[in-house]
Amino acid sequence: MSALYPSSSGWQAGFLQVLPAVQTHAQIKFRALPAERREEAIQEAIAATCLNYQLAVAQGKQKVIRPGPLADFAIRHV
């Protein structure tokens, strides 16, 4: 199994726990955008968060992952 896909309980379950906070944060930050662009920006922020979460887990940092900083980083990325 690849290092990006750790077998210990899977990174997906942890990501699903932070996902609602990331979605809410993105919806608030992008609320001024036109509807189509807003939805696109929210989905891009979620994708960036997913990649960063997966990378953090692969590096063994799952104990220090917090939804707020992940969401902030994703918002700045978009």
N, C-alpha and C positions, 0 to 999 in steps of 0.2 A: 504494500500500500504506500502511496506517495506521501511525502512529508506535508503536503498541502491538505491532505485528507486524513487527519488523525482518527484512529479507530476508537479512542477513548470517548465514548458516548456521543461522538460526532459533533462537529461544530455547528451544524444546522439547528440543533435544538437550542443552543445558547443564542444563536442569531435571532431565532424566532422570539426569544424573550425580550430582546432589545428593540425589535422591529416596531412595536407600537409607539415607543417613545421617539424613535427616529422619524416615523411618519408624521406624528403630531408636530414635532419641531420643524420639519420641512414644510408642512402645510402653513404653519404660522409665518415662517420666514419668507415664503414665496406667495403669500396671499395677494400681493399687489400686482402680480403678473397676470396677463390674459389667461383665460381658462386652459387653452391648449398648451401654452408654454408652461403654465404652472404644473400641470399634470406631468409633463415631460421632465421638468426640473425635479419634481418629487421622486419620480422613478429613477432618475439619474443619481440622486442623493442616496436612495435605497441601495442601488447597485454599488456605489462607492463604499457605502457602509458594509455591505456584504463582503466585498473584497478585502477591506481593511480588517474586518472581524476575522475572516478566514486566515489572513496573514498573521494576525496577533496570536491566534490559537496555534498555528503551525510553529510559532516562535516560543510557545509555552507561556504566553502572557495572559491566559484567560482569567487569571485571578485579579488582574488589574483593569480589565475592560469595564468601562462605564458608558452607559448610553449617551449621556450628555456630550462628553468630549468626542465620541464617535460621530454623533449627529452634527456637532459644530464643524468638525473637520470635513464632513461630507458636504455641508452647506457651502463652505468656503471653496471646496473643489468645484462645485457646480457654478 
